[in-house]
Structures are given as structure tokens and as C-alpha cells.
Amino acid sequence: MAKWTAKHEAPEPLEGPVVGTVVGGTVIWFVIFLAQAAFHGWFADRDLIWWYWTPLAGTGLGLIGIWYVRGRDAALKRHAAEQAAGTSSSAA
């Protein structure tokens, strides 16, 4: 079997408001968890209690994601500032 080779170069990754997106998703997970609190008994009666706890797990993972993307964003900004400082000092 022949080895697969790409026919074209991969596009650059899209950069956007990653921190805001992850924060928004985390908030949505938490709101879903709170909204389902009224139906806790209904889920328990039908042996679907995992539906109640899944949004809380999503919230927890989202909090980890917020920590991660904020650090990544800070590192990208720090790198860009170092590159700009290096470029301006070498041009002088």
C-alpha cells in the first residue's frame, strides 16, 4: 500500500476570540446544569441521572479549558511582544 502524501499545503490555523468562546461555552454548560436542577427527580425516576451531572462535568472541563486558553493567549502575546522588541532593537 502506497504512503499517502498531501496534494496541497495545510492552511494556517484560524485564530479568533478563543478565550471568549471557551468562557461562553462554560457558562452555557453551567446554565444548563442550573436549568436541569428543577428536573432532578424526573431524571432520577427514569434512571437518567447522568443527564443531570453531564453539564456539571462540562462546566468543570470548561474551567480547565479557560485556564489553558488564558495561559496560551498570554504566551502568544508575550511571544509577539518579544518578536516586536527584537525586530525594533535590531533595526536601530
C-alpha positions as CSV (number, residue, x, y, z in Angstrom):
1,M,0.0,0.0,0.0
2,A,1.4,3.4,-1.0
3,K,2.1,6.0,1.6
4,W,-0.3,8.9,1.5
5,T,1.1,12.3,0.6
6,A,-0.7,15.6,0.8
7,K,-1.5,17.2,-2.6
8,H,-1.5,20.8,-1.1
9,E,-0.2,22.5,1.9
10,A,-2.3,22.8,5.0
11,P,-3.9,26.2,5.7
12,E,-2.8,28.3,8.6
13,P,-4.8,27.7,11.8
14,L,-7.6,30.2,12.4
15,E,-7.1,32.5,15.4
16,G,-10.1,34.1,16.9
17,P,-11.5,35.0,20.3
18,V,-10.6,31.7,21.8
19,V,-10.8,32.8,25.5
20,G,-14.3,34.3,25.0
21,T,-15.5,31.2,23.1
22,V,-14.4,28.9,25.9
23,V,-15.8,31.1,28.6
24,G,-19.1,31.3,26.7
25,G,-19.3,27.6,26.4
26,T,-18.5,27.1,30.0
27,V,-21.3,29.5,31.0
28,I,-23.7,27.7,28.8
29,W,-22.9,24.3,30.4
30,F,-23.4,25.8,33.9
31,V,-26.7,27.4,32.9
32,I,-27.9,24.0,31.5
33,F,-26.9,22.4,34.9
34,L,-28.9,25.0,36.8
35,A,-31.9,24.7,34.5
36,Q,-32.0,20.9,35.0
37,A,-32.0,21.3,38.8
38,A,-35.8,21.6,38.7
39,F,-35.9,18.2,36.9
40,H,-33.6,16.2,39.2
41,G,-36.4,14.0,40.4
42,W,-37.6,13.3,36.9
43,F,-34.2,12.2,35.8
44,A,-33.8,10.0,38.9
45,D,-37.1,8.3,38.4
46,R,-36.2,7.3,34.8
47,D,-32.6,6.3,35.7
48,L,-31.2,9.2,33.6
49,I,-29.4,10.9,36.4
50,W,-26.3,11.1,34.3
51,W,-28.1,13.7,32.2
52,Y,-28.2,15.9,35.3
53,W,-24.5,15.6,36.0
54,T,-23.1,15.8,32.5
55,P,-23.4,19.6,32.3
56,L,-21.6,19.9,35.6
57,A,-18.8,17.8,34.1
58,G,-18.8,20.1,31.1
59,T,-18.5,23.1,33.4
60,G,-15.6,21.6,35.2
61,L,-13.8,20.8,31.9
62,G,-14.6,24.3,30.7
63,L,-12.9,25.8,33.8
64,I,-9.8,23.8,32.9
65,G,-10.1,25.0,29.3
66,I,-10.4,28.6,30.5
67,W,-7.2,28.2,32.5
68,Y,-5.5,26.6,29.5
69,V,-6.5,29.2,26.8
70,R,-5.8,32.2,29.0
71,G,-2.3,30.9,29.5
72,R,-1.9,30.2,25.8
73,D,-3.2,33.6,24.9
74,A,-0.8,35.2,27.4
75,A,2.1,33.2,25.9
76,L,1.2,34.2,22.3
77,K,1.0,37.9,23.3
78,R,4.3,37.6,25.2
79,H,6.0,36.0,22.2
80,A,4.6,38.6,19.8
81,A,5.9,41.4,22.1
82,E,9.4,39.7,22.2
83,Q,9.4,39.4,18.5
84,A,8.4,43.1,18.1
85,A,11.1,44.2,20.6
86,G,13.7,42.0,18.9
87,T,12.8,43.4,15.4
88,S,12.9,47.1,16.6
89,S,16.2,46.7,18.5
90,S,17.9,45.1,15.6
91,A,16.7,47.8,13.2
92,A,18.2,50.6,15.3
